[in-house]
């Protein structure tokens, strides 16, 4: 029985996730023209969402903790700085992540 | 072949992040008594990173189906916003469209939402391959995690910062690519305010509602600025 309940749980979670992903396309994706307000949101939301995801990744940083968020600040600055300079996605991510790993494992 | 190579290069940062996050998920899942089959099924069918971590708790605690549905609704509501912002870009994608929609995770979204593939490549195949490769990385990481358990060969502490770096890079590119930074600032500001008010585990939904409301309120002003900039 426990096994069956687990299968049902996975099915429910997968189902709700899929509904959330398909809903916008089902509601606005047909032949009808998309409302202007939706088009406007589609244009401005990505920038806002990406800002939110950055904050989301950093949500557990404790500014008053042992490291005061310095590893995140330094590594994040390297990522942005390197990216503005070289425009190389892989380089920016690899350098920032490597620096962060060194900082949290060795320095702080 | 050129298309495959392009998609592969685009997804490399996600590969690193997904293998590690998937590995972590598989290890945790296995420690609660759910093995390789579960890791594979959940990675393939749910395919939503943060929700799958939550799902481990739900499974282990024997949560009710209703509470699992509500929890999924809260954690994954942001996908509604991804969908809305991808309506136009995913228009005319043909038979691969349902899969593209199903596989639209945070990270895949960050790869397909702003950057246009080179003009000589078929957009449909580029988006499809990016989505499929990310999916494969995620399932592979999850299954490997369930297989190896806790015997990791090196100290991977901090490698999850690759996700943060990826989002920062996309944010930086969007910033450089647009003349008006209001939307980006609204996203950052609304998230920080909600993080301070609601705390790290509950701020996502309020932040999304707040930024959407603010952007709707700012619409007349933002559209006038856009016209002024183009006129």
Interface residues (C-beta under 8 A of the other chain):
Chain A: X2 X5 X6 X8 X9 X10 X12 X13 X14 X16 X17 X18 X20 X21 X22 X23 X24 X25 X28 X29 X34 X37 X38 X39 X40 X41 X42 X43 X44 X45 X46 X47 X48 X49 X50 X51 X52 X53 X54 X55 X56 X57 X58 X59 X60 X71 X72 X75 X76 X79 X80 X83 X84 X89 X90 X92 X93 X96 X97 X100 X101 X103 X104 X105
Chain B: X9 X12 X13 X16 X34 X38 X41 X42 X45 X46 X47 X48 X51 X55 X58 X59 X62 X63 X65 X68 X69 X72 X73 X76 X77 X78 X79 X80 X81 X82 X83 X84 X85 X86 X87 X88 X90 X91 X97 X98 X101 X102 X104 X106 X110 X113 X114 X155 X156 X157 X158 X159 X161 X162 X163 X164 X165 X166 X167 X168 X169 X170 X171 X172 X173 X174 X175 X176 X178 X181 X182 X183 X184 X185 X186 X187 X188 X190 X191 X192 X195 X200 X203 X204 X207 X208 X211 X212 X215 X216 X219 X222 X223
